Amino acid sequence: MKTPVLDVKDLTTRFYTEDGIVYAVNGISYTLREGESMAIVGESGSGKSVGVMSIIGLIPSPPGKVEAGSVSYNGRDLLKLSPEELRQIRGREIAMIFQDPMTSLNPVLTVGRQLTEALILHLDMTQTQAKERAAELLSIVGIPNARDRLEDYPHQFSGGQRQRIMIAMALSCNPSILIADEPTTALDVTIQAQIVELVKKLQSELGMAIIWITHDLGVVAGMVQKVAVMYAGFIIEYGAVNDLYTRTSHPYTLGLLKSIPQVDAKERTRLSSIEGLPPDLLQEPTHCPFAPRCSFAIDKCWAENPPLLPVAPNHTSACWRWEEVRNQSKAGVAA
């Protein structure tokens, strides 16, 4: 078994606002191994992005604060490092692709300037060396006439090309972990597929580990080895991707899977939806956060928040009625 490069334990993040305390991330734990791909899945506001930004020190403070937990990266706890020590790791060893490249790229600096900055800072390259490497990176991610385009500005590229530039920037220092935060959300379906295939290809060539953050379980089916499903700041199901799809053991995961359009369905069927409203994160969680929207809810769900319990080898679920959920999932959802 490969060595863990990232071991997150009981990570807890809060935001202290005028309206009250936002319980954004509530004690999540997971492990990422060398060269492994995992997905963190959930609807908007579930804590996916806040969880990974807490790891690499990108939570604005105030109002945000990492309250508890540990994040072991190659034997070092990232939460105990100074801002300067963390800055040396962020970008060089742990890189991130953000959701919207137009807001992530500086509109008044050339693409070449933005690409060479990290190379000079982290790898001590000269300006000439950095420019050569920047042109090489743009070629790797499929930007035509790469050398000539180093002097262009972000607005001179299409949306898909800007996302490719963000990938090039993330890969510039050969990181061991790449975090992709919904990198295809703002793109059309054809370009989405191209970006996904590009990242998969680069991962196989470079051997880095990847965390995909997405709201769509359908996107990650053929991309990752394991999935963590988040809801209201909790991981509510966690396991190997095939097992999670075929032996679904939480009502929320089941709802996400049933809402995926079935292109190859023999009969036209109405898409399922998850009833109710997203949780209010200003309320301290004392019961199962999904109980108000759950058709499986019983009195125990309102009295106590279920912990993540083993339901199969390397598969956990935070549901008191996981066996009944699994029986229903076998009847209607397949990977």
Secondary structure as UniProt FT lines:
FT   STRAND          4..17
FT   TURN            18..19
FT   STRAND          20..33
FT   TURN            34..35
FT   STRAND          37..41
FT   TURN            44..45
FT   HELIX           48..55
FT   TURN            56..57
FT   TURN            61..63
FT   STRAND          64..73
FT   TURN            74..75
FT   STRAND          76..77
FT   HELIX           78..80
FT   HELIX           83..89
FT   TURN            91..93
FT   STRAND          94..97
FT   HELIX           101..104
FT   TURN            107..108
FT   HELIX           111..123
FT   HELIX           127..140
FT   TURN            141..142
FT   TURN            144..145
FT   HELIX           146..149
FT   TURN            150..151
FT   HELIX           154..156
FT   HELIX           159..171
FT   TURN            172..173
FT   STRAND          177..181
FT   TURN            183..186
FT   HELIX           189..206
FT   STRAND          209..214
FT   HELIX           217..220
FT   TURN            221..223
FT   STRAND          226..231
FT   TURN            232..233
FT   STRAND          234..240
FT   HELIX           241..246
FT   HELIX           251..258
FT   TURN            263..264
FT   TURN            281..282
FT   TURN            289..290
FT   HELIX           291..293
FT   TURN            295..296
FT   HELIX           299..303
FT   STRAND          309..312
FT   TURN            313..314
FT   STRAND          315..317
FT   TURN            320..321
FT   HELIX           322..332
//
